[in-house]
Amino acid sequence: MGYRILFAAAVATLPRRLRSIIGVRRVPGARLVGKAGIGILRWALGSSPTWHLSLLRCDADVPEGLFIQPLPTEVSGSVGLGEPR
């Protein structure tokens, strides 16, 4: 059930043309539910190293002063991203 909700929220963010090409339809209210879900996940993660690493992985802006805990690893100049396999 949870993955269906996440899928519907992800589909709601796709441009109409791309949705048409891959054959998916937008579900009414999915974007709102997706935003609420992300808000709940952010609340649950708090200012954790996990959230910090996820922001670094996707090159998102990291809010200054929000993360107090040190990151779990530092590898070759890249914080917490590890070595490519």
PEKA-V487237 format. One record per pair of residues at least 6 apart in sequence whose C-alpha atoms are under 8 Angstrom apart, sorted by the first residue. I is the first residue (numbers start at 1). J is the second residue. D is the distance in Angstrom with one decimal. If there is no record, write none. Layout:
i=I j=J d=D
i=I j=J d=D
This chain:
i=5 j=30 d=7.4
i=5 j=33 d=7.8
i=5 j=34 d=7.5
i=6 j=34 d=6.6
i=8 j=26 d=6.9
i=8 j=27 d=6.3
i=8 j=30 d=5.7
i=8 j=31 d=7.9
i=9 j=30 d=4.7
i=9 j=31 d=5.1
i=9 j=32 d=7.9
i=9 j=33 d=6.9
i=9 j=34 d=4.8
i=10 j=31 d=7.8
i=10 j=34 d=7.6
i=11 j=19 d=7.2
i=11 j=24 d=7.3
i=11 j=25 d=7.4
i=11 j=26 d=6.1
i=12 j=26 d=5.3
i=12 j=27 d=7.0
i=12 j=30 d=6.2
i=12 j=31 d=5.6
i=13 j=31 d=7.1
i=19 j=25 d=6.5
i=19 j=26 d=7.9
i=42 j=51 d=7.8
i=45 j=51 d=6.5
i=47 j=66 d=6.4
i=47 j=67 d=5.5
i=47 j=68 d=7.6
i=48 j=67 d=6.9
i=48 j=69 d=7.2
i=49 j=67 d=7.3
i=49 j=69 d=6.6
i=49 j=70 d=7.1
i=49 j=71 d=5.6
i=49 j=72 d=7.2
i=52 j=62 d=7.2
i=52 j=67 d=7.1
i=52 j=71 d=7.8
i=53 j=71 d=7.6
i=53 j=79 d=8.0
i=53 j=80 d=6.4
i=53 j=81 d=7.4
i=55 j=61 d=6.9
i=55 j=62 d=6.4
i=56 j=62 d=7.4
i=57 j=81 d=7.0
i=71 j=79 d=7.3
i=71 j=80 d=6.5
i=72 j=80 d=6.5
i=73 j=79 d=6.4
i=73 j=80 d=4.7
i=73 j=81 d=8.0
i=73 j=82 d=7.8
i=74 j=80 d=5.2
i=74 j=81 d=7.7
i=74 j=82 d=7.6
i=75 j=81 d=7.2
i=75 j=82 d=5.7
i=75 j=83 d=7.2
